[in-house]
Amino acid sequence: MQQNLRPKKGIRASILMHVAWRNLVSKKLRTILTVVGVIIGIGAIYFLLSFGLGLQKLVTDEIIGNKSLKLVEVVSPNSEIITLDQEMVGRVSSLVHVDEVSVEYSYPGLLSLNGGEIDVVTYGVDEAYADFVSLNLINGRLLNESDTQRIIINTSTLESIGIENPREAIGQTVALGVPLKSSDPDQKDISADFQIVGVIDSGAGSEAFIPSGIFSAAGVDSYKTLRILADEPENVATLRQEIESIGLETQSPADTLDQVGQIFDFFNVIMISFGSIGMLVAVIGMFNTITVSLLERTREIGLMVALGARRADMRKLFIIETTMISVIGAAIGILIAMLSGFLLNLLMNQLAGQRGVDSSFSIFINPPWLIGSMMLFMVIIGLLVAALPSRRAEKINPIDALRHE
């Protein structure tokens, strides 16, 4: 009886990796060109995705600002039928998922200082309003419950009245008039002097904020907007349904977030499509390299099988070679793309700083999940490319291979 000399176990993975590496190193020019193709392909996709995600984050942060995703803004679709008064506030506050409620008045007004007059949007707010909206305070302080004749104005208002330095405005007295009788004869016009206690940066329009109690004292019994803080972000949808069932309209920062996400999902697909052109070239190059390598090493494969290697080992050998090319090319391509994005971020921040922008920003971001997914994507591409050549290597007949010239 003849003893079977074929080993039960195949060639160790470390040996296969050594053979694969030796083959790649022995064909330096071909390997380098193939790896460069992978670098260009995966680097282009990563660079464009990093730009798309960074731009999405920048736009989202600008639109959403510091608003909480637990915030729900409530308005009345018809103030003559459904009024946002104290009774409605109590009704809304009693809902299950409501954590806190803030009220807001909003009327046009006229602000005067040093002989100059400008039109401003005058908001009557309570102390909780600042926590809901996260006002960007530049100088001074925000309003509190004990304030009466105190006012907060924004930088646009200061510029309109000729004050460039926000610190100069703190402590000055301005005259504010809000004509309430024009909208309701039962209400009293607001006309009083207010001391500036804070300056905020809230956009291009002129705005002023005074305590909500001043509007209440003038006979205004309905609010412009209610801001509601839900107990948890996942309960916002349920809370909005309950509020809308009353007949009110709701808005949430989550709505804008979803719309921005949909736009940038499409934008990122376009970015990937452009990057895929380079990836297609890389795939063709990898397939050509592995196929040529298979043809060149037919006798070597036949000899290894004749000496006891399993056919499956030959398949693994080519899979390992392709994986090495994929991992090396992907790692270098991602690093180059990250470095390029970092340098462009520095350049854009420098240019923005020269134009008076103080805050830093990033138009290229590198989340860990993007790095990991790109590496995994390239490995999968490598396995797919190696599928056909590796199967051909597995099916090589050792006798025919040894006869191969």
Sequence and secondary structure as in RCSB ss.txt:
>XXXX:A:sequence
MQQNLRPKKGIRASILMHVAWRNLVSKKLRTILTVVGVIIGIGAIYFLLSFGLGLQKLVTDEIIGNKSLKLVEVV
SPNSEIITLDQEMVGRVSSLVHVDEVSVEYSYPGLLSLNGGEIDVVTYGVDEAYADFVSLNLINGRLLNESDTQR
IIINTSTLESIGIENPREAIGQTVALGVPLKSSDPDQKDISADFQIVGVIDSGAGSEAFIPSGIFSAAGVDSYKT
LRILADEPENVATLRQEIESIGLETQSPADTLDQVGQIFDFFNVIMISFGSIGMLVAVIGMFNTITVSLLERTRE
IGLMVALGARRADMRKLFIIETTMISVIGAAIGILIAMLSGFLLNLLMNQLAGQRGVDSSFSIFINPPWLIGSMM
LFMVIIGLLVAALPSRRAEKINPIDALRHE
>XXXX:A:secstr
     S SS   HHHHHHHHHHHHHHTHHHHHHHHHHHHHHHHHHHHHHHHHHHHHHHHHHHHHTT  TTEEEEE
 S TTTS  SHHHHHHHHTSTTEEEEEEEEEEEEEEEETTEEEEEEEEEE THHHHHHT  EEEE    TT SSE
EEEEHHHHHHTT   HHHHTT EEEEEE  TTT TTS  EEEEEEEEEEE   SS EEEEEHHHHHHTT    SE
EEEEESSGGGHHHHHHHHHHHT EEE HHHHHHHHHHHHHHHHHHHHHHHHHHHHHHHHHHHHHHHHHHHHTHHH
HHHHHHTT  HHHHHHHHHHHHHHHHHHHHHHHHHHHHHHHHHHHHHHHHHHHHTT  S   SS   HHHHHHHH
HHHHHHHHHHHHHHHHHHHT  HHHHHH  
